Amino acid sequence: MSWPKLALADASPTPYWLDTGVPGHEPGTTVQPRLTSHVSADLVVVGGGYTGLWTALLAKEENPDLDVVLLEARTVGHAASGRNGGFCAASLTHGLANGLERWPDELRRLEELGLANLDAIEETVQRHGIDCEFERTGELRVATEPWHLPLLREGAAAARDVGVDRTFLDQEATRALVDSPTYLGAFWSPRDFALVHPAKLAWGLRDTCLRLGVRIREHSPVTRVERSAKPAGALRLHTPWGSVLAPRVAWGTGAFPGPLRRLRSYVVPVYDYAMVTEPLTDEQLAAIGWRDRQALADAGNLFHYYRLTADNRVLWGGYDAIYHYGGRIADRLDQRPETFHTLSRHFFETFPQLTGVRFTHTWGGVVDTSSRFTALYGTAYDGRLAYSVGYTGLGVAATRFGARVTLDLLHRRRTELTELAMVRRKPLPFPPEPLRYVGVQLTRRAIARAEADGGRRNLWLRTLDRFGMGFDS
């Protein structure tokens, strides 16, 4: 058996961040009780991931007297917010290229808003004492194929045009920062990237919300939303054991739309996978020269993302993005051995110096994906419910921005955020099944062919690009 397979032999099928057997990963506050009665509130937040937690926190900071109830179907941080890679990117547009394609006239301001949003997250973490291992590391986007190089040069130039600090590096300069024989060059983004322990961020936001008086009810899935006659215009949200009556509802459930059916056309659940190594020794770190702890990703359409954890493990993920027919979500789909074998092989091709290192954890989870790769925003029930969903894997920071938009929409405030084209306009909906599944599979095959053919996109991919539904992993 080859080493890439042997390296996975003892890996635990558990998200590393959520493994309470790892020192320092204890969730702190105990599980919050179910909702088992009929209560009222000024604001109900649905979803205990980043979107919901930021919404509750910002609402309480804006008005400390506001009575806020947060409902979570399982436990806070259980889903994407507790199992992502911990890459906290300033971009609100899923990268500069996607922003230029869709909102060129607003991109400079969107980049400024994104950087200010990341700064605000850092300030909030410090002010509330949230121990989430926040590191402002910057990012290296590396070229591993010759056709990546012009894309990175163009990206660095486009970034400078809109005021983003980004520098193109040649092969020698890149390998002086992190040494892989696969690297041909890179662009370096020093300011607009941070790393976090994602579960600790979710738990820290939860504990801060509790201290501010938010009533959090876990294991309380919303099963039905109905209009209330008394008081007129209020909404009643039902759970299996109770309900909440409120004039305003903030909906932030990511890939789990629940009874809000309108989201099912705009957001699909796509499985993403990651794994971590055992802690690297000083000698192993020196062998790859990764001294400054930068976040890394490669520049292909099927790309890997990777980083160092606080205890110097390498988190390695991405490449495969798996959609199951009908948008199926199940706990058993969190494991996919064929993807882990592929990722392991790619890891040791990237860092042959680390042959002999083992993986300790493998896991997956669903990402809420929209056809434009960025969040979509809107209201329902005559404006009494507002939502932000569809972050497509870049939501660690952008969810705070989405929370601000959600609160502006709920209060019918005409602000700079609500006037953005990105906020006012919806993406194209996904087609119904079976066309949705067939289209996703055709797209995955076409992207794989493009990767093997110097990045050249075939007619299918060019057609999707034309209609604003261009895909990458």
C-alpha positions in Angstrom: 0.0 0.0 0.0 1.3 3.5 -0.9 2.2 6.0 1.8 -0.7 8.4 0.9 -3.2 5.6 1.8 -1.2 4.4 4.9 -1.1 8.0 6.1 -4.9 7.8 6.5 -5.0 4.4 8.3 -5.6 5.7 11.8 -7.4 9.0 11.1 -10.5 9.7 13.2 -13.7 10.4 11.2 -14.3 13.5 13.3 -13.9 17.3 12.5 -10.6 18.2 14.1 -12.1 21.5 15.5 -15.0 19.7 17.2 -12.9 16.8 18.7 -13.2 17.5 22.4 -10.5 14.9 23.0 -7.9 17.4 21.6 -6.6 19.6 24.3 -8.0 23.1 24.1 -11.1 22.1 22.1 -13.6 22.0 25.0 -16.7 23.9 24.0 -17.0 25.8 27.2 -20.6 26.7 28.0 -22.8 23.7 28.4 -25.5 22.8 25.8 -28.4 25.2 26.1 -31.9 23.9 26.8 -34.6 23.1 24.2 -37.5 25.5 23.7 -40.3 23.8 25.6 -42.8 26.6 26.0 -44.6 29.3 24.1 -42.7 32.6 24.5 -42.4 36.0 22.8 -39.4 38.2 21.9 -38.5 41.3 20.0 -36.3 39.4 17.5 -36.0 35.7 16.7 -32.8 34.5 15.1 -32.9 31.1 13.3 -29.6 29.3 13.1 -26.7 28.9 15.5 -24.0 29.3 13.0 -22.0 32.5 12.3 -24.8 34.2 10.5 -27.2 33.8 13.4 -24.6 34.5 16.1 -23.4 37.7 14.5 -27.0 38.8 13.9 -27.9 38.3 17.6 -24.7 39.9 18.8 -25.0 43.0 16.6 -28.6 43.4 17.4 -27.8 43.4 21.2 -24.9 45.8 20.8 -27.2 48.2 18.8 -30.0 47.9 21.4 -29.0 46.2 24.7 -32.7 46.2 25.8 -33.8 44.1 22.8 -35.2 40.7 23.7 -33.5 38.2 21.4 -34.2 34.5 21.1 -31.9 32.3 19.0 -33.1 28.9 17.8 -30.6 26.2 16.7 -31.7 22.8 15.3 -28.7 21.0 16.8 -25.9 22.7 18.7 -24.2 26.0 18.1 -21.4 25.6 15.6 -22.3 22.0 14.7 -22.5 22.5 10.9 -20.3 24.6 8.6 -19.4 27.2 11.2 -17.7 24.5 13.3 -16.0 22.4 10.6 -14.7 24.8 8.0 -11.0 25.5 7.4 -10.9 28.6 9.5 -10.0 30.9 6.6 -11.3 34.4 7.5 -11.2 36.3 4.2 -12.0 40.0 3.7 -13.6 39.3 0.3 -17.4 39.7 0.2 -17.5 38.6 -3.5 -15.8 35.2 -3.4 -12.6 36.6 -4.6 -11.6 39.5 -6.8 -12.2 37.9 -10.2 -15.8 36.9 -9.3 -16.4 40.5 -8.0 -15.0 42.0 -11.2 -17.2 39.8 -13.3 -20.4 40.7 -11.5 -20.1 44.1 -9.8 -17.3 46.0 -11.5 -18.7 49.4 -10.7 -19.0 48.6 -7.0 -15.9 46.5 -6.5 -13.6 49.1 -5.0 -16.2 49.9 -2.4 -17.0 46.2 -1.8 -13.3 45.6 -1.1 -13.2 48.5 1.3 -16.3 47.2 3.1 -14.9 43.7 3.2 -11.6 44.9 4.8 -13.5 47.1 7.3 -15.6 44.1 8.1 -12.5 41.9 8.8 -11.1 44.7 11.0 -14.3 44.8 12.9 -14.2 41.1 13.5 -10.7 41.4 14.9 -11.8 44.3 17.1 -14.8 42.3 18.4 -12.8 39.2 19.2 -10.3 41.3 21.2 -13.0 43.4 22.9 -15.0 40.4 24.1 -12.0 38.3 24.9 -13.0 35.5 22.4 -10.2 33.0 22.4 -10.5 31.8 18.8 -6.8 31.8 17.8 -7.3 34.8 15.5 -4.1 35.4 13.4 -3.9 38.1 10.7 -1.6 36.0 8.4 -2.3 37.1 4.9 -2.6 34.6 2.0 -0.4 33.1 -0.7 -2.3 32.0 -3.8 0.1 29.7 -5.6 0.5 28.7 -9.2 1.1 25.0 -9.7 0.6 24.9 -13.5 2.1 27.2 -16.1 -1.4 28.5 -17.1 -1.9 29.7 -13.6 0.8 32.3 -13.8 -0.9 34.8 -16.2 -4.0 34.5 -14.1 -2.2 35.5 -11.0 -0.3 38.3 -12.7 -3.6 39.7 -14.0 -5.2 39.2 -10.6 -2.4 41.2 -8.9 -2.8 44.0 -11.4 -6.6 44.1 -11.1 -6.3 44.2 -7.3 -4.0 47.2 -7.4 -6.6 49.0 -9.7 -9.2 48.7 -6.9 -6.8 49.5 -4.0 -6.1 46.0 -2.8 -2.6 45.3 -1.6 -1.5 42.3 -3.6 1.9 41.4 -5.0 3.0 38.9 -7.7 5.9 36.7 -6.7 8.1 34.6 -9.0 9.0 31.0 -8.3 12.1 31.8 -6.3 10.4 34.3 -4.0 7.4 32.0 -3.5 9.5 29.0 -2.6 11.5 31.2 -0.2 8.3 31.6 1.8 6.9 28.1 1.6 8.9 25.4 -0.3 7.1 23.0 -2.6 8.5 21.7 -5.8 5.1 22.3 -7.4 5.2 26.1 -6.9 5.8 28.2 -10.0 4.8 31.6 -8.5 2.2 33.2 -6.4 0.4 36.4 -5.4 0.7 37.6 -1.9 -2.2 39.3 -0.1 -0.8 40.5 3.3 -3.8 42.3 4.8 -7.1 40.8 3.7 -6.8 37.3 5.3 -6.8 35.9 8.8 -7.0 32.5 10.4 -9.2 31.3 13.2 -10.2 28.2 15.1 -13.7 28.1 13.6 -15.5 26.2 16.4 -13.9 28.4 19.1 -15.1 31.4 17.1 -18.7 30.0 17.1 -18.5 29.1 20.8 -17.0 32.5 21.7 -19.8 34.3 19.8 -22.3 32.1 21.6 -20.9 32.9 25.1 -20.8 36.6 24.2 -24.4 36.5 23.1 -25.4 34.7 26.4 -23.6 37.4 28.4 -25.5 40.1 26.6 -28.8 38.4 27.4 -29.6 36.5 24.2 -31.8 33.4 25.0 -30.3 30.5 23.0 -32.3 27.4 22.6 -30.5 24.4 21.1 -32.0 21.2 19.6 -35.0 23.4 18.6 -35.5 23.2 14.8 -38.1 25.5 13.3 -40.7 23.3 11.7 -43.3 26.0 10.7 -43.6 29.7 10.3 -47.1 31.3 10.5 -48.5 34.8 10.5 -50.2 35.7 13.8 -53.5 37.6 14.1 -52.6 38.9 17.6 -50.6 41.0 17.5 -51.2 41.7 13.8 -48.2 41.2 11.6 -46.1 39.2 14.1 -44.8 35.8 13.2 -44.9 32.6 15.2 -42.1 30.1 14.8 -43.0 26.6 15.8 -40.5 24.0 17.1 -41.4 20.4 18.1 -41.9 21.4 21.7 -42.7 25.1 21.7 -43.0 28.4 19.8 -41.8 32.0 19.7 -43.9 35.0 18.7 -42.0 38.0 17.4 -42.4 41.0 15.1 -39.1 40.3 13.4 -37.2 37.2 12.3 -33.6 36.9 11.1 -33.0 33.7 9.1 -29.5 32.4 8.8 -29.7 28.6 8.3 -27.1 28.2 5.5 -27.6 25.0 3.6 -30.7 24.0 5.7 -33.6 26.1 4.4 -36.2 24.4 6.5 -39.7 25.7 6.0 -38.5 28.8 4.1 -39.1 27.2 0.7 -38.1 30.2 -1.4 -34.5 29.5 -0.6 -34.5 26.0 -2.1 -34.2 27.4 -5.7 -31.3 29.7 -4.8 -29.1 27.6 -2.5 -27.8 24.0 -2.9 -25.8 22.0 -0.4 -22.4 20.9 -1.7 -20.1 18.7 0.4 -16.6 19.9 1.0 -13.8 17.7 2.7 -10.8 18.4 4.8 -8.2 16.6 7.0 -5.4 17.4 9.3 -2.0 15.9 10.0 -0.4 15.1 13.3 1.6 18.1 14.7 4.7 18.8 12.6 8.1 18.8 14.4 10.4 21.8 14.1 12.5 19.8 11.6 9.5 19.0 9.4 8.4 22.7 9.5 11.9 23.7 8.6 11.9 21.3 5.6 9.1 23.2 4.0 10.1 26.6 5.3 6.6 27.6 6.4 7.8 30.1 8.9 5.2 32.9 8.7 2.0 30.8 8.9 0.4 32.2 5.8 -2.9 30.8 4.5 -2.4 29.0 1.2 -4.5 28.0 -1.8 -3.6 27.0 -5.3 -4.9 28.8 -8.3 -6.7 26.0 -10.2 -10.5 25.7 -10.6 -10.2 22.5 -8.6 -8.1 24.0 -5.8 -6.7 23.0 -2.4 -6.8 25.3 0.6 -4.4 24.7 3.5 -3.0 26.3 6.6 -1.2 25.6 9.9 -3.2 25.1 13.1 -2.1 26.6 16.5 -0.3 23.3 17.3 1.4 23.2 13.9 -0.7 20.6 12.1 -1.4 21.1 8.4 -5.1 21.4 7.5 -5.5 20.3 3.9 -8.9 20.4 2.1 -10.8 21.3 -1.0 -10.5 20.0 -4.6 -13.7 17.8 -4.6 -17.1 19.5 -4.3 -19.8 16.9 -4.2 -23.5 17.4 -4.8 -25.9 14.6 -4.1 -29.2 14.2 -6.0 -32.0 16.1 -4.6 -29.7 18.1 -2.3 -29.4 15.1 0.0 -27.8 15.8 3.4 -26.9 13.0 5.8 -24.3 12.5 8.5 -22.9 9.5 6.8 -21.9 11.7 3.8 -19.5 13.5 6.0 -17.0 10.7 5.2 -15.8 10.0 1.6 -12.8 7.8 1.4 -12.1 8.3 -2.3 -11.8 12.0 -1.7 -9.5 11.6 1.3 -7.3 9.3 -0.8 -7.1 11.9 -3.5 -6.4 14.7 -1.1 -3.7 12.6 0.6 -2.0 11.9 -2.7 -2.0 15.6 -3.6 -0.7 16.5 -0.2 2.4 14.4 -0.6 2.9 15.5 -4.2 3.0 19.1 -2.9 5.2 18.4 0.1 7.3 15.2 -0.5 9.5 16.4 2.3 6.7 15.4 4.7 6.5 11.7 3.6 6.0 9.7 6.8 3.6 12.3 8.3 0.2 10.8 9.2 -3.3 12.3 9.2 -5.2 12.3 12.4 -8.7 13.5 11.4 -10.8 13.4 8.2 -14.3 15.0 7.8 -16.7 16.8 5.5 -19.7 19.0 5.6 -22.1 20.9 3.5 -21.5 24.4 2.1 -24.5 26.6 1.2 -23.8 27.4 -2.5 -25.4 30.0 -4.7 -25.1 30.2 -8.4 -23.0 33.4 -8.1 -20.9 32.0 -5.2 -21.8 34.9 -2.9 -24.5 35.4 -0.3 -28.0 36.5 -1.4 -30.2 38.7 0.7 -33.9 39.2 0.9 -37.1 39.4 2.9 -40.4 37.4 3.3 -43.6 37.8 5.1 -44.0 41.5 4.2 -40.5 42.3 5.3 -40.9 40.8 8.8 -38.4 38.0 8.0 -35.0 38.7 6.4 -32.3 36.3 5.3 -28.7 36.0 4.2 -27.5 32.6 2.8 -25.3 31.2 0.1 -21.8 32.1 1.2 -20.2 29.2 -0.9 -17.3 28.5 1.5 -16.2 32.0 2.1 -18.5 32.9 5.0 -16.3 33.0 8.1 -16.0 36.8 7.8 -18.8 37.6 5.3 -21.5 36.3 7.6 -20.9 39.3 9.9 -21.5 41.6 6.9 -24.6 39.5 6.1 -25.8 40.0 9.6 -25.6 43.8 9.2 -27.5 43.6 6.0 -30.2 41.4 7.6 -30.7 43.9 10.4 -31.0 46.8 8.0 -33.5 45.0 5.9 -35.6 44.0 9.0 -35.7 47.6 10.2 -36.4 48.9 6.7 -33.4 51.1 6.8 -32.1 52.5 3.5 -28.4 52.2 4.0 -25.3 52.0 1.9 -25.4 48.2 2.3 -29.0 47.8 1.3 -28.4 49.9 -1.8 -25.6 47.7 -3.1 -26.4 45.8 -6.3 -25.1 42.7 -4.6 -27.8 43.0 -2.0 -30.6 44.2 -4.2 -30.3 41.6 -6.9 -30.7 37.9 -6.6 -28.6 35.3 -8.4 -30.1 33.0 -11.0 -32.0 30.1 -9.4 -30.8 26.6 -9.9 -33.0 24.4 -12.2 -35.2 21.7 -10.6 -34.2 18.1 -10.5 -33.2 16.1 -12.4 -31.7 19.0 -14.5 -29.9 20.3 -11.4 -28.1 17.1 -10.7 -27.3 16.5 -14.4 -26.0 20.1 -14.8 -23.7 19.8 -11.7 -22.2 16.5 -12.9 -21.6 17.9 -16.4 -19.9 20.9 -14.9 -17.7 18.8 -12.6 -16.5 16.8 -15.6 -15.9 19.9 -17.7 -13.9 21.6 -15.0 -11.7 18.4 -14.6 -11.1 18.5 -18.4 -10.3 22.2 -18.3 -7.7 21.5 -15.5 -6.0 18.9 -17.7 -6.2 21.2 -20.8 -4.4 24.3 -19.6 -7.5 25.9 -18.2 -9.3 26.1 -21.5 -13.1 26.1 -20.8 -15.3 24.1 -23.2 -18.6 25.3 -24.7 -20.6 24.1 -21.6 -18.5 26.1 -19.2 -18.4 29.2 -21.5 -22.2 29.0 -21.7 -22.5 28.9 -17.9 -20.1 31.9 -17.7 -22.3 33.8 -20.1 -25.4 33.4 -17.9 -23.5 34.2 -14.7 -23.3 30.6 -13.4 -19.7 29.9 -14.0 -18.4 27.2 -11.6 -15.3 26.3 -9.8 -14.7 24.1 -6.8 
